[in-house]
Amino acid sequence: MKTIIKIGDNPSNKIINYKTEYLDDYDVEIMKMQGLLLSEKNITILDCTQFLVYTANSMILNSIIQKNKDLPNDLKGEPKLNPVNIKVIEIDNEGNEKCIQDNEGLIGKNYFDKLMGRVMDKFYEGLNFYDAS
C-alpha cells in the first residue's frame, strides 16, 4: 500500500517524492514537512511517510479549530491546511484509491499503525474540547 497527498486537484499537479530525513532536530524536520505542504497550490506527493501524513492531519486540525470562533485556542500562529484543498489517498496493490479522511478532512485513527495509533490517542485526547462544542 502507498499513501499520496494531493493539494489542489489539477491534472497538471507537480509530482514529487518526499522522504523524511530523520534529523536530530525534530522541530526542523516538522518545519520542513509543514513548509512542503504549504509551498505549493497544486502538488501531488507520492509514497508519503506516516510522519508527513500526520503532519498534514495536525495542520488540517489547526485549520478546523482556528475557524471555530467559539473555541478558545492558542493555535493562531500554527500552520494550517484547508481540508477542502487536500486529499490524502491510500492506493492498494491493485491500484484502487481510497480517501482516508473523514467528512471534516481529518485522517482516521484506524489508518495509522499501532505506534502511531498510540500517538493518535494523544491527538484525540486533545480533541475532547473540540468535540464538546
C-alpha positions as CSV (number, residue, x, y, z in Angstrom):
1,M,0.0,0.0,0.0
2,K,1.0,3.5,-0.7
3,T,-0.3,6.8,0.5
4,I,-0.3,10.0,-1.5
5,I,-1.2,13.6,-0.7
6,K,-2.9,15.8,-3.2
7,I,-3.0,19.5,-2.6
8,G,-5.3,21.1,-5.2
9,D,-7.0,18.9,-7.8
10,N,-5.3,19.9,-11.0
11,P,-4.4,17.3,-13.7
12,S,-1.1,19.2,-14.1
13,N,-0.2,18.9,-10.4
14,K,3.5,19.0,-9.8
15,I,4.5,15.4,-8.7
16,I,7.2,15.0,-6.1
17,N,8.6,12.4,-3.8
18,Y,9.4,13.4,-0.2
19,K,11.5,11.3,2.1
20,T,11.7,12.1,5.8
21,E,15.3,12.8,6.7
22,Y,15.0,11.8,10.4
23,L,17.1,14.8,11.5
24,D,18.3,15.1,15.1
25,D,16.3,18.3,15.5
26,Y,12.7,17.1,15.2
27,D,11.4,20.7,15.1
28,V,13.4,21.3,11.9
29,E,12.0,18.2,10.3
30,I,8.5,19.2,11.2
31,M,9.0,22.7,9.8
32,K,10.4,21.2,6.6
33,M,7.3,19.0,6.2
34,Q,4.9,21.9,7.0
35,G,6.8,24.1,4.5
36,L,6.4,21.4,1.8
37,L,2.7,21.1,2.5
38,L,2.3,24.9,2.4
39,S,4.6,25.7,-0.5
40,E,2.5,24.6,-3.5
41,K,-1.1,25.1,-4.5
42,N,-1.1,22.1,-6.9
43,I,1.1,19.3,-5.9
44,T,0.9,15.5,-5.6
45,I,3.3,13.9,-3.1
46,L,3.9,10.3,-3.8
47,D,4.6,7.5,-1.3
48,C,4.2,9.6,1.8
49,T,5.6,8.5,5.2
50,Q,3.3,8.4,8.2
51,F,5.1,11.4,9.6
52,L,4.1,13.6,6.6
53,V,0.5,12.3,6.8
54,Y,0.3,13.0,10.5
55,T,1.8,16.5,10.0
56,A,-0.9,17.1,7.3
57,N,-3.5,15.9,9.8
58,S,-2.4,18.2,12.5
59,M,-2.4,21.2,10.1
60,I,-5.9,20.3,9.0
61,L,-7.0,20.2,12.6
62,N,-5.4,23.6,13.2
63,S,-7.5,25.0,10.4
64,I,-10.7,23.5,11.8
65,I,-10.0,24.8,15.3
66,Q,-9.0,28.3,14.1
67,K,-12.2,28.6,12.1
68,N,-14.4,28.0,15.1
69,K,-14.5,31.3,16.9
70,D,-16.3,29.7,19.9
71,L,-13.2,27.7,20.8
72,P,-10.5,29.2,23.0
73,N,-7.2,28.2,21.5
74,D,-3.5,29.1,21.2
75,L,-3.1,28.0,17.6
76,K,-3.3,31.4,16.0
77,G,0.3,31.2,14.6
78,E,0.3,27.5,13.9
79,P,0.4,26.4,10.2
80,K,-2.9,25.2,8.8
81,L,-4.2,23.4,5.7
82,N,-7.7,24.0,4.5
83,P,-9.3,20.5,4.4
84,V,-11.2,21.4,1.2
85,N,-7.9,21.7,-0.7
86,I,-6.2,18.5,0.4
87,K,-6.9,14.8,-0.2
88,V,-5.0,12.0,1.5
89,I,-5.4,8.8,-0.5
90,E,-4.3,5.3,0.1
91,I,-3.6,3.1,-3.0
92,D,-3.8,-0.6,-2.6
93,N,-1.7,-3.2,-4.5
94,E,-4.3,-3.3,-7.3
95,G,-4.2,0.4,-7.8
96,N,-7.5,1.2,-6.2
97,E,-7.7,4.6,-4.5
98,K,-9.4,5.3,-1.2
99,C,-9.6,8.6,0.6
100,I,-8.7,8.1,4.2
101,Q,-10.2,11.3,5.5
102,D,-13.5,11.8,7.3
103,N,-16.1,14.3,6.3
104,E,-14.2,17.1,8.1
105,G,-11.0,16.3,6.3
106,L,-9.2,14.6,9.3
107,I,-7.4,11.3,8.8
108,G,-8.9,8.5,10.9
109,K,-7.1,6.8,13.7
110,N,-7.5,3.4,12.0
111,Y,-5.2,4.4,9.2
112,F,-2.1,4.6,11.4
113,D,-0.1,1.5,12.7
114,K,-0.1,0.6,16.4
115,L,2.6,3.0,17.4
116,M,1.0,5.9,15.5
117,G,-2.3,4.7,17.0
118,R,-0.9,5.4,20.4
119,V,0.2,8.8,19.3
120,M,-3.2,9.4,17.8
121,D,-4.7,8.5,21.1
122,K,-3.0,11.6,22.5
123,F,-4.2,13.6,19.4
124,Y,-7.8,12.6,20.1
125,E,-7.5,13.4,23.8
126,G,-6.8,17.0,22.5
127,L,-9.9,16.9,20.5
128,N,-12.1,16.4,23.6
129,F,-12.7,20.2,23.9
130,Y,-13.4,20.4,20.1
131,D,-16.0,17.6,20.1
132,A,-17.8,19.2,23.0
133,S,-18.6,22.3,21.0
